[in-house]
């Protein structure tokens, strides 16, 4: 059975982007990026909202034979994974191994999880919020960055109450902290 994992690079106060939409403070350094690559290695399918997909398409064209090793590793993983993009505004998706869905269908995601395939990763706060509310997310992987931004796009939806169990933690030299939680179903 595949797991659905929500992985997010956040500020200490829980935002993916600040009130101006900036998120450069969340860019992982080499140590964090290498760790993230290892934790994402089991991902076979990415579930992405439109904005997150737009950001992630960068990895479609990153060379896998030159450049920093962490970038090559992530680009390989991205390029070899299946992607499902949820959008009511996109008319096409320019990346390989990608299909477009108009609406989030919890039953379809549940069927993907019930398969013997590799793990799934959900990206984008709104889409992750829908998956969390539907009780589909098995694990949260939070990368807390040593910055407070005071507002913006929240990593977790307001009004959601979800008991968590800490599975793993790690501190990085640059001050970031990784927290891995198991989600209890509502």
N, C-alpha and C positions, 0 to 999 in steps of 0.2 A: 504494500500500500504506500502510495506516494504521500509525502508531507507537503503542506502549503506553508511557505515561510515568508514573512514580511520582514524585509531588511531595510533599515533606514539610517542614513547619516544625519544626525540631528544636532542642534545646539543643546546646551545643558538645560535650557528651559523648554525643550521639546519641539523646536520648529525645524522644518526642512528648508525653508527659505525665510528671509526676513520680510518686513512689510513692504519693501521695495522690490521683492522678488529675487534678491541676491542670495546666492548660496556658495560663493567662492570660499567662504570660511569652512565649508564642509568637505572640500577637496582632500581626499586622503593622502597622507605622505606615503613614502615607499613601504614602510613597515606595516601601516594599516592596510594599504592596498594589497600587499602580498597576503596578509591574513584574510582579508575579504575574499580574495581569489580562491583561497583554500576552502572557506566556508560556503562559497557559491558553487564549488566544483560539482556538487550533486544535482544542480539545477538542470533540468532538461527542457523545461518550458517556462517562459516569462509571461506573466499576465500583467499588462501595462495599460494605464490610462493614457489619454492622448498627449498630455503635456510631458509626462515621464518618457513616453515613447519618443517624442520629438527630441528630447535631450539625449536619449540613449542611442539614437541612430548614428551618432558620431562614431560609435564602436564598429559600425558596419564597414567602414573604410580604413580603419587603423591597420597598418601593415603588421603582419604576424611574423615577419622575418627580420625586422629592424626596429630600433628604438628601445626604450627601457623594457626590461623583462616583464615587469608587472603589467605594463600596457599590452604587451604582446599576449600574455597569458589571459588577461581579461578579454581582449579582442577575440582570441580563439574561442573562448567559452561563449561569448555573445554570438559570434558568427555560426557556431555549430548548434546552438539551441533553437528550439521552436519558440515563436512569439505569437501571442494573441493580444491584439490591440482593441480596446473598447473605446469607441468614439462614435458620436452621432454626426460629427462634422467632417471627418476625413472621408475622402472618396476612394483613396487608394493608399497602399503602404509600399514604400520603395525598398524595403529590406527583404532579403531572402528568408525563407522558412517562416513567413509571417502571414497571419490571417486576420481579417478585420471583422469584429463583431459590433453590432450597434448597441446592445444592452448587456449588462452583466447578468448572467444566468447562473444562479447558485447551484441548481441541479446539474448543469453541464460541468461546472467546476468540481462538484462532488464526484461525478463520474470519472473525471480525469484523476482525481485523488484515489479512487477505488481501483484504478488500473495498476498493473505491475510495473509501470513506467517509473522514470526518475522523478525526483522532487520538482515541485513547482515553486516559483517565486512570484510574489505580487509586488508591483511597484507603482507608486503614486498614492498620495494620501487619500484621495477620494475613493479610488478603487479599493485600496486596502481597508478603508473604513467600511465599505460594503461587505467585503469578505469577512472582516472581524464581526460585524453585526450579524452575519449569517452563520457564525460559528464555524467557519471553514479554516481559519488560520490555526495551524498547529504550533508554530513557534514564532516568536518575535526576536529579531536580531537587531539590536540598537547599538549604534556607534555614536556615543556622546562626545561631542567636540567641546574643548575648553573655551567656550564663548557663550555669552548670553546676548540674544538679539532683541528681546522685548516684545516680540509679536511677529506675525506673518502667517505662513502656512503651517498649521499644526501637524505633527507626524501622526498623532492619534486623534480620533474623532471625539468631540465633546459629547457628554452624555452616555458614553459607553462604560459599563462596569464589567470588568473581566478579571477574575482571580488568575494570578500568574505564579509559576514556580521557577525559581532561578536554577538554570542548568549549568551555566558556565559564565565566567567573567574573565576579563583580561585588561590589564593596563598597558598602555603604549608609551614609549619614551617621550613623544611629543605632547602628552597630556590627554589624549583621547582614551576612552574606556569603552570596551565591548561588553554588552550584557546580552546573554541568550536566555530567553524564557520559554517555558512550555505554557501554552494557553489552555486554561480549563474551559470547557464548553459551557455556554450560558444555559 
